[in-house]
Amino acid sequence: MNRWKIIFSQVLALFLIVAICASSGQVYAQEQSYISNQLNTFTATEPQGFGYPLATAGSTEFINSAYGVEEEGGQQVNVLYTSASGDNSVGSEAPAKFIVYDLDNRRILRDFPLPGAKVTWTHGTDSQGNVYIATQSNANVFRYSPVTKELESLGAIRASDGTLQTALYHVSFDSEDNAYFGTYPSALLVKYDITQKKFQIMKEKLFGGNYVKAHVIADNGYMYLFGATQTEAKFARLNLESGAVEELPEFSYTGPFQNHDGIKNVTNEKIPFDKVQGLTLRGNYIFAFVEATKPTNLAMLVIYDIANNRWLTEPENVIRNNGTHVPPALNNKVYVWDRGYLKLKAFDLTTGTYSVVAGFDANSVNPGMRGSTFIQFENQVDLPGLTLVTVQKNGTVTYNSFGYPDGSGGFSGRKKFGASQVGYENIPVDAGLQPKVIRALERGPQGTDTIAIGAYMGPVLGILNSKTDEIKYITMEQIEGMGEAHGKYYAGVYPKAEIYTIDFNTMDFSQSTKALVTKLSGSGLDQDRPFQLIEAGDYVAISTVPDYGVLDGALTLLPKADNTQKEVYKGIIPNQSIIGLAYKDGKIYGSTSVWGGLGIDPVDVNAKLFIFDLATKTVTKVVEPDLQNVSTSVMHIGGLSMGPNGDLWAISNGVIFEVNPETLEVIREFKTRDTSWSTNTAWYLPYQMDWLTDTLLVTNAGEVITVIDTQTGEMRKLTNKQANLMAVSEDKKSIYFSSDRQYKLYKMGISFEQGQNNVLPKLELQNQSGPAGAEVLLPLSLVRDTSDTTSIHAIEFDMTFDGADLTLTAPAEGSIISVNYVAAENKYRVLIGYAPNGSSPSAELPDALGSFAFTIAANRPYGATTPISLSNIMVTNENGDLRMLANATATVTVQGDTIAPIIDLTASTTDYAETVTVTVAGDGTGSAIAETKWAEGEQTLEDIRTSGVLLTGSSFTATKKGIYTVYMKDAAGNEAIKTIDIPNIVIKGDANDDGVVNLLDWQKLANYILLKETPNDRQAFASRLNAGNTIDVGDWVLLAKMLVN
């Protein structure tokens, strides 16, 4: 049976309600007061801007670096080239910026805005010292000249089909200084020809994937590169002259790894890698920073031997490290940090082996591996000998004191810094205003009056005091979602789905602390982004998006008693991420997105709602909502909320809809903007909802701040500013939201009254019942409150029902009801006016509006019901003032079963027998058989109903000849009786067939033996007692024995 939904499709305007144009079905706004007193009295201030709330000294972010030498003030100085992440909005006053940093004097020499850039993973220098910068988001290539000290844009890169590339990875140079870049999402390998000054596509959709992630050019005429398919990284070499691509050996390693930090030691299991962060060519070896999602979720530094075409897979040659590039070789050795053993190691490019560098421990070096180089500074007494310089993600430049090589692989004369005597200095770089994207925005823990603000890619969490609007900061990586449960505040961090608790220090929020609880990655869990964290009974429930190349998201439960334990239900909705969560009465309600982790295309097109039973730990119901206000398949549902009255709500972009908590069927929809989905654009973030009262809901569905009175079904838009994320203050007096491409934070003060709503009539369609195939009339009327004086001159609405179950008969000529079937939308449009067939609403309508005639399908079973829904009900008075009435529903029920059951009785034999089994079968004629009884003799219905023997099986045993009666009653209460004659039961020894065995039978049997009398068949069956086929003295003796006993 088709399901029909009540739909409120509304276009919003401040202090306006919706009016629907009957002639065209289009929506337009008209100045009106609301039925809802809460909306009539609702006031909101103009949004107050906070600027960039995450633009702090601690929010500067460096991802990659390159190095060179420039002339400055008549002297040669060592310089570092890097970029600070920023706001990629069009016209932004704080985009990412390219920085030239004087390493000798520890100061910024110059910086340049990178319009349209959010982050920069790539800096590289050609043989002339020119610096190429490849950006992400609005991806462009820039070039900086150390001679002219100017920056120029070389432009954006597009695929052959015009697709703009949004991320550029790595840069390598050929012998003529032409530059090469890899891209996403079209997996391009692009050459920038410095002579022709333009980009050339060399390869497209390499390996059929989305990424060309890293590449290097060797002296043998080949480029070695990594591309990514949806499930794995592909390693190959490209002949730069012919363009031929040759796949190279796959890396595979079975362990072990050092276990000092709790990472499981892996043995006897293949470890392929599926992510590549960077390649560096050193001598005849390529150093690859890779990640293996399965089964270890470890970051590794592995080495490819070009000459021998093989990976060095010996345990001593595979180390743990999560950088992007190794430093230049020093004395033919490449120095790297092994995170597993916490040792500095040197790889000898001549022997092809690692050795441990003595004297270096975790306090001796902070190599970073985000691009680095060795420098011997002049006149720097604090940095004798060689210094390894690099950058850190938190916006610092690190000077690692190595001292002087002593010729044996060790170092001497290293400098120690600070009270802790570490072997390096971290120098913060003041890069000016460095905005960060607001990635998460939630109300803080109860009682703290805070709003928590998470940053894209970290490295800070802002804690805003909603009483003073002051923001304090603590260090934190990228938060995807936050929530309070059992008095603790949880944060879900990307990558690797790390779960933290945050202890808010109300005396000084900057002194708040965090603690890692657990990770939902590794060991086959494969989760990456935790979005919703809610209290669910005795558990914390967490929804997650999976890791790169994985489709199965998870629902995770952390027990209240010990939140370090975890139950991870991966793939409970196969091939989909889990996004939204809500909880009530032992049930977790969830929603999904068809997109899994990055780097893999979805296989489904319909997102789902589901119910997870906490008692059984199973999914008990799954549905795919069909939303009329979404023009495509519904591919993402997020932001679930259980209202104070037990009403369940969900969001799919610009559509917020109420859901039946038992059936998960959509009850009604509200539209804040047009919504469509495409598999080409992945979406994870849930939209947000909060309850200002039991019936007043505020949401940013469709990035539109909207309040909805769920009782009257009315909406109000509060601002024209886009709202990417939203949070409501603890006192319900302020709404905070992110906007301007999620970089800026705004606040609106709000107030409202909760008085009683205005009274309007209800449109009521009466329920009806009838037999299958019959016509039934459903009266339609206006039901008014005693205080209701609303004058109604015309009504319009949509009517929907299952056409396979019911057929609507058009109202007769002269009726005030006019109906038209709209095939494209599978609904009826109904118009009611006082003049015949709704031709003109010239007078006030009566309360009794007439009836609809429906014919019930002849094949409908007894008791079947069909709902009829009336929605989008608009009424008007004589002035054309419009009001929307509550939706209405009626039910047509097929009349109950009135036919008596049919009884079938079968005897087991018609031959003479001592007992006969009677088999009883029955047909309830539409209802189940509820009760069966039997009795000897011919009984009346009244007698057997009270005195019959209850039949628990399907048969009974008759022991006497004669009539037997059987009684049946079906579930509808219909009764029937039937008799059966059993004439063939004979009593053994009853030779004269008079029903008793006595001396007369013994005498009769003697006469049969003496042939004085001839028995009939019944008498002969009764007389044969010794199992023989004749009547003889044996039977006579046995009968005598029966009589004596």
MOQUI-V622244 format. One record per helix or strand of 2 or more residues. SS is the DSSP state (2 for helix, 1 for strand). FROM is the first residue (numbers start at 1). TO is the last residue. If there is no record, write none. Layout:
ss->SS from->FROM to->TO
ss->SS from->FROM to->TO
This chain:
ss->1 from->16 to->20
ss->1 from->27 to->31
ss->2 from->37 to->40
ss->1 from->43 to->44
ss->1 from->48 to->49
ss->2 from->57 to->59
ss->1 from->62 to->72
ss->1 from->75 to->84
ss->1 from->97 to->102
ss->1 from->107 to->113
ss->1 from->117 to->125
ss->1 from->131 to->137
ss->1 from->141 to->144
ss->1 from->151 to->155
ss->1 from->167 to->173
ss->1 from->179 to->184
ss->1 from->189 to->193
ss->1 from->198 to->203
ss->2 from->206 to->208
ss->1 from->211 to->217
ss->1 from->222 to->228
ss->1 from->233 to->239
ss->1 from->245 to->247
ss->1 from->275 to->282
ss->1 from->285 to->292
ss->1 from->298 to->305
ss->1 from->310 to->311
ss->2 from->315 to->317
ss->1 from->319 to->320
ss->1 from->333 to->338
ss->1 from->343 to->348
ss->1 from->353 to->356
ss->1 from->372 to->375
ss->1 from->385 to->391
ss->1 from->396 to->405
ss->1 from->411 to->412
ss->1 from->424 to->428
ss->1 from->438 to->443
ss->1 from->450 to->455
ss->1 from->459 to->465
ss->1 from->471 to->476
ss->1 from->479 to->485
ss->1 from->488 to->493
ss->1 from->498 to->503
ss->2 from->509 to->511
ss->1 from->513 to->519
ss->1 from->527 to->536
ss->1 from->539 to->546
ss->1 from->554 to->559
ss->1 from->567 to->570
ss->1 from->577 to->584
ss->1 from->587 to->593
ss->1 from->609 to->613
ss->1 from->618 to->623
ss->1 from->638 to->642
ss->1 from->648 to->652
ss->1 from->655 to->659
ss->1 from->666 to->671
ss->1 from->689 to->691
ss->1 from->696 to->699
ss->2 from->701 to->703
ss->1 from->706 to->709
ss->1 from->714 to->717
ss->1 from->725 to->728
ss->1 from->734 to->739
ss->1 from->744 to->751
ss->1 from->762 to->765
ss->1 from->768 to->770
ss->1 from->775 to->783
ss->1 from->794 to->800
ss->1 from->806 to->809
ss->1 from->817 to->822
ss->2 from->823 to->825
ss->1 from->827 to->833
ss->2 from->836 to->838
ss->1 from->848 to->856
ss->1 from->865 to->876
ss->1 from->882 to->884
ss->1 from->888 to->894
ss->1 from->902 to->907
ss->1 from->916 to->923
ss->1 from->929 to->936
ss->2 from->941 to->947
ss->1 from->949 to->950
ss->1 from->955 to->958
ss->1 from->962 to->970
ss->1 from->975 to->982
ss->2 from->999 to->1009
ss->2 from->1017 to->1023
ss->2 from->1033 to->1044
